[in-house]
């Protein structure tokens, strides 16, 4: 009888240990999931503005088997990315290049950041007819103002296939955003930019990302554009799940 009771006690003890281990594992998993969710939501609180280069160079042909203009490849990339990101983050759009003003004054706030804005942004992008110069410094500054960067956290994603052509000073602007802003991050996606991987004085737009803690991403295809947009526009947790292998050039 004593042996039987001892065996039962041992089995009960083992069961208790297993239940305790299971409960600990469940609690740890739940805590991690909640932490990741909180992190994703915290980063998605920051409104983001797309600053899109629609200057004349965007009518040039892209790279790849398909003979598409650069603007068509940009449209295709945005069409793939925005439906996933827009429900999670307020997005807006600024376009520079075409317009009725003087060449270097054509910076157009097409859409202020708002919820579920994918279709509205794509409507604007689909209607673009690239033309004009590249006042990217002024466009990024306008994006920061639209995001009320002095009072609120802000994310700006500049997508360009060229450098400043209107005597703007990207490095000076980056320093101003950093010193005056509450929490401003500028990411730069360089599309088909020669020497884009070289952190030299020839890549002036690179200052915008380097001096604000953002990413500088060099892309040469629609697929690379898609991943770059996911990395820079999307919430960190969501972007990491998409493709952690994308090379980011800081």
Number of C-alpha atoms within 10 A of each C-alpha: 6 7 8 9 10 11 12 12 12 12 12 12 12 12 12 12 12 12 12 12 12 12 12 12 12 12 12 12 12 12 12 12 12 12 12 14 13 12 14 17 16 11 18 20 14 21 22 28 28 23 26 24 30 26 27 16 20 24 16 12 15 21 15 10 6 9 11 14 15 23 25 18 22 22 15 17 21 20 18 15 19 23 15 15 22 21 14 18 24 20 26 26 25 24 28 28 29 24 18 8 10 10 19 21 19 22 27 18 17 14 18 19 19 16 14 18 22 21 13 15 22 18 11 14 21 14 8 16 16 21 19 21 24 30 24 31 25 22 25 28 20 18 29 24 14 18 23 16 21 17 11 14 19 24 25 29 25 29 23 25 23 20 20 19 13 15 12 18 17 23 19 14 18 25 15 14 24 20 13 12 19 14 17 24 27 29 28 28 28 25 24 17 16 14 11 20 16 11 15 11 9 12 18 15 26 29 24 29 24 20 19 20 16 21 22 28 27 24 22 16 17 21 13 17 24 20 24 29 25 24 24 24 25 25 21 17 16 15 18 14 9 13 13 10 8 13 14 14 16 16
